[in-house]
Amino acid sequence: MMNNIMLKDVLLLVVAIGGCILIGAISGMTANSTEGYSNIEMPVGSPPGWVFPIVWFILYALMGLSLWMVYRAGNDYIFYILFAAQLILNFLWTPLFFGHGHMELAMVDLVAMWVIVLVMIYLTWSKGLEVAAYLLIPYIVWLTFAGYLNAGAIYLN
């Protein structure tokens, strides 16, 4: 019985992390973001394009781990709804920004995502899941930086 529970936990961890990474990878393929990035005038401090897939891989893994930790602590449907909402918004950002050239709409998407992730951090922290909250901090920091990049691209283009 104990081995079945441990196996289930490990499988859910793999699904949580792998699912987040897969959604991010699919989003990245919806628009030619690598070529698009090099064709857009970006603000000072913009990293080279190869940095983004590495950072996002790490962030998606941390998101999945945080989700798994919340699941292990007990059902939190509000967190799950918020998690799904931010993941959908995250998925939509790349095609909005690169695929359709809607930088302004992508910025609105990003701000909504930022607010949702901030609420997720608050919820996990307030329920005593500090580690799950800490795992989302790099994500909110990156979204803040992405907001700077998105706003700068709007201004410069």
C-alpha positions as a Markdown table, in Angstrom:
| # | Residue | x | y | z |
|---|---|---|---|---|
| 1 | Met | 0.0 | 0.0 | 0.0 |
| 2 | Met | 2.8 | 2.5 | 0.9 |
| 3 | Asn | 4.6 | 1.7 | -2.3 |
| 4 | Asn | 1.5 | 2.5 | -4.3 |
| 5 | Ile | 1.1 | 5.8 | -2.6 |
| 6 | Met | 4.7 | 6.7 | -3.2 |
| 7 | Leu | 4.5 | 5.7 | -6.8 |
| 8 | Lys | 1.4 | 7.7 | -7.3 |
| 9 | Asp | 3.1 | 10.8 | -5.8 |
| 10 | Val | 6.1 | 10.4 | -8.0 |
| 11 | Leu | 3.9 | 10.0 | -11.1 |
| 12 | Leu | 1.9 | 13.1 | -10.1 |
| 13 | Leu | 5.1 | 15.0 | -9.7 |
| 14 | Val | 6.3 | 13.9 | -13.1 |
| 15 | Val | 3.0 | 14.9 | -14.7 |
| 16 | Ala | 2.9 | 18.2 | -12.9 |
| 17 | Ile | 6.4 | 19.2 | -14.0 |
| 18 | Gly | 6.3 | 17.5 | -17.4 |
| 19 | Gly | 2.8 | 19.0 | -18.1 |
| 20 | Cys | 4.0 | 22.5 | -17.4 |
| 21 | Ile | 7.1 | 22.1 | -19.5 |
| 22 | Leu | 5.1 | 20.6 | -22.3 |
| 23 | Ile | 2.6 | 23.4 | -22.3 |
| 24 | Gly | 5.4 | 25.9 | -22.4 |
| 25 | Ala | 7.1 | 24.1 | -25.3 |
| 26 | Ile | 3.9 | 24.0 | -27.3 |
| 27 | Ser | 3.4 | 27.7 | -26.7 |
| 28 | Gly | 6.9 | 28.4 | -27.9 |
| 29 | Met | 6.2 | 26.5 | -31.1 |
| 30 | Thr | 3.0 | 28.5 | -31.9 |
| 31 | Ala | 5.0 | 31.4 | -33.2 |
| 32 | Asn | 8.5 | 31.7 | -34.5 |
| 33 | Ser | 9.7 | 33.5 | -31.4 |
| 34 | Thr | 13.4 | 33.0 | -32.0 |
| 35 | Glu | 13.3 | 34.8 | -35.4 |
| 36 | Gly | 10.7 | 37.2 | -34.2 |
| 37 | Tyr | 12.8 | 38.3 | -31.2 |
| 38 | Ser | 15.8 | 39.1 | -33.4 |
| 39 | Asn | 13.5 | 41.3 | -35.6 |
| 40 | Ile | 12.1 | 43.4 | -32.8 |
| 41 | Glu | 13.9 | 46.4 | -31.3 |
| 42 | Met | 14.2 | 45.6 | -27.6 |
| 43 | Pro | 15.1 | 47.8 | -24.6 |
| 44 | Val | 18.5 | 48.0 | -22.9 |
| 45 | Gly | 19.2 | 44.9 | -20.9 |
| 46 | Ser | 17.4 | 42.5 | -23.1 |
| 47 | Pro | 19.1 | 39.1 | -23.0 |
| 48 | Pro | 20.1 | 37.1 | -26.1 |
| 49 | Gly | 17.3 | 34.9 | -27.5 |
| 50 | Trp | 18.9 | 31.6 | -26.4 |
| 51 | Val | 18.4 | 32.6 | -22.7 |
| 52 | Phe | 14.6 | 32.4 | -22.9 |
| 53 | Pro | 14.1 | 28.7 | -23.4 |
| 54 | Ile | 16.5 | 27.9 | -20.6 |
| 55 | Val | 14.8 | 30.3 | -18.1 |
| 56 | Trp | 11.3 | 29.1 | -19.1 |
| 57 | Phe | 12.3 | 25.5 | -18.7 |
| 58 | Ile | 13.4 | 26.1 | -15.2 |
| 59 | Leu | 10.4 | 28.3 | -14.4 |
| 60 | Tyr | 7.9 | 25.7 | -15.7 |
| 61 | Ala | 9.6 | 23.0 | -13.6 |
| 62 | Leu | 9.4 | 25.2 | -10.5 |
| 63 | Met | 5.7 | 25.9 | -11.3 |
| 64 | Gly | 5.0 | 22.2 | -11.6 |
| 65 | Leu | 6.8 | 21.4 | -8.4 |
| 66 | Ser | 4.8 | 24.1 | -6.6 |
| 67 | Leu | 1.6 | 22.7 | -8.0 |
| 68 | Trp | 2.5 | 19.3 | -6.8 |
| 69 | Met | 3.3 | 20.6 | -3.3 |
| 70 | Val | -0.1 | 22.3 | -3.1 |
| 71 | Tyr | -1.7 | 19.0 | -4.2 |
| 72 | Arg | 0.1 | 17.0 | -1.6 |
| 73 | Ala | -1.0 | 19.5 | 1.1 |
| 74 | Gly | -4.6 | 18.9 | 0.2 |
| 75 | Asn | -7.1 | 20.1 | -2.4 |
| 76 | Asp | -7.0 | 23.9 | -2.9 |
| 77 | Tyr | -9.4 | 24.5 | -5.8 |
| 78 | Ile | -8.9 | 28.2 | -5.8 |
| 79 | Phe | -5.2 | 27.6 | -6.3 |
| 80 | Tyr | -5.9 | 25.1 | -9.1 |
| 81 | Ile | -8.2 | 27.6 | -10.9 |
| 82 | Leu | -5.6 | 30.4 | -10.6 |
| 83 | Phe | -2.8 | 28.0 | -11.7 |
| 84 | Ala | -4.8 | 27.0 | -14.8 |
| 85 | Ala | -5.6 | 30.6 | -15.6 |
| 86 | Gln | -2.0 | 31.8 | -15.4 |
| 87 | Leu | -0.9 | 28.8 | -17.5 |
| 88 | Ile | -3.5 | 29.7 | -20.2 |
| 89 | Leu | -2.4 | 33.3 | -20.1 |
| 90 | Asn | 1.3 | 32.2 | -20.3 |
| 91 | Phe | 0.4 | 29.9 | -23.2 |
| 92 | Leu | -1.3 | 32.8 | -25.1 |
| 93 | Trp | 1.5 | 35.4 | -24.6 |
| 94 | Thr | 3.9 | 34.0 | -27.2 |
| 95 | Pro | 1.4 | 33.9 | -30.1 |
| 96 | Leu | 0.0 | 37.3 | -29.1 |
| 97 | Phe | 3.4 | 39.0 | -29.0 |
| 98 | Phe | 5.3 | 37.2 | -31.8 |
| 99 | Gly | 2.7 | 35.4 | -33.9 |
| 100 | His | 0.1 | 38.2 | -34.2 |
| 101 | Gly | 2.2 | 41.2 | -33.4 |
| 102 | His | -0.2 | 42.3 | -30.6 |
| 103 | Met | 2.4 | 43.6 | -28.2 |
| 104 | Glu | -0.2 | 45.8 | -26.3 |
| 105 | Leu | -2.6 | 42.8 | -25.9 |
| 106 | Ala | 0.4 | 40.7 | -24.8 |
| 107 | Met | 1.2 | 43.3 | -22.2 |
| 108 | Val | -2.4 | 43.1 | -20.8 |
| 109 | Asp | -2.0 | 39.3 | -20.8 |
| 110 | Leu | 1.3 | 39.6 | -18.9 |
| 111 | Val | -0.1 | 42.0 | -16.3 |
| 112 | Ala | -3.1 | 39.7 | -15.6 |
| 113 | Met | -0.6 | 36.8 | -15.3 |
| 114 | Trp | 1.5 | 38.8 | -12.9 |
| 115 | Val | -1.5 | 39.5 | -10.7 |
| 116 | Ile | -2.6 | 35.9 | -10.7 |
| 117 | Val | 0.9 | 34.6 | -9.8 |
| 118 | Leu | 1.1 | 37.1 | -7.0 |
| 119 | Val | -2.2 | 35.9 | -5.6 |
| 120 | Met | -0.9 | 32.3 | -5.9 |
| 121 | Ile | 2.2 | 33.2 | -3.9 |
| 122 | Tyr | 0.0 | 34.8 | -1.2 |
| 123 | Leu | -2.4 | 31.8 | -1.1 |
| 124 | Thr | 0.4 | 29.3 | -0.7 |
| 125 | Trp | 2.2 | 31.4 | 1.9 |
| 126 | Ser | -0.9 | 32.1 | 3.9 |
| 127 | Lys | -1.7 | 28.3 | 4.1 |
| 128 | Gly | 1.8 | 27.5 | 5.5 |
| 129 | Leu | 3.2 | 26.3 | 2.2 |
| 130 | Glu | 6.2 | 28.6 | 2.2 |
| 131 | Val | 8.3 | 26.4 | 0.0 |
| 132 | Ala | 5.6 | 26.2 | -2.7 |
| 133 | Ala | 5.4 | 30.1 | -2.5 |
| 134 | Tyr | 9.2 | 30.4 | -2.7 |
| 135 | Leu | 9.2 | 28.2 | -5.8 |
| 136 | Leu | 6.9 | 30.8 | -7.6 |
| 137 | Ile | 9.1 | 33.8 | -6.7 |
| 138 | Pro | 11.5 | 33.4 | -9.6 |
| 139 | Tyr | 8.5 | 33.3 | -11.9 |
| 140 | Ile | 7.1 | 36.6 | -10.6 |
| 141 | Val | 10.5 | 38.2 | -10.8 |
| 142 | Trp | 10.9 | 36.9 | -14.4 |
| 143 | Leu | 7.3 | 38.2 | -15.3 |
| 144 | Thr | 8.3 | 41.6 | -13.9 |
| 145 | Phe | 11.4 | 41.6 | -16.1 |
| 146 | Ala | 9.3 | 40.4 | -19.1 |
| 147 | Gly | 6.9 | 43.3 | -18.4 |
| 148 | Tyr | 9.8 | 45.7 | -18.8 |
| 149 | Leu | 10.8 | 43.9 | -22.0 |
| 150 | Asn | 7.3 | 43.9 | -23.4 |
| 151 | Ala | 6.7 | 47.6 | -22.5 |
| 152 | Gly | 10.1 | 48.5 | -24.0 |
| 153 | Ala | 9.3 | 46.7 | -27.2 |
| 154 | Ile | 5.9 | 48.5 | -27.4 |
| 155 | Tyr | 7.7 | 51.8 | -27.0 |
| 156 | Leu | 10.5 | 51.1 | -29.4 |
| 157 | Asn | 8.5 | 49.5 | -32.1 |
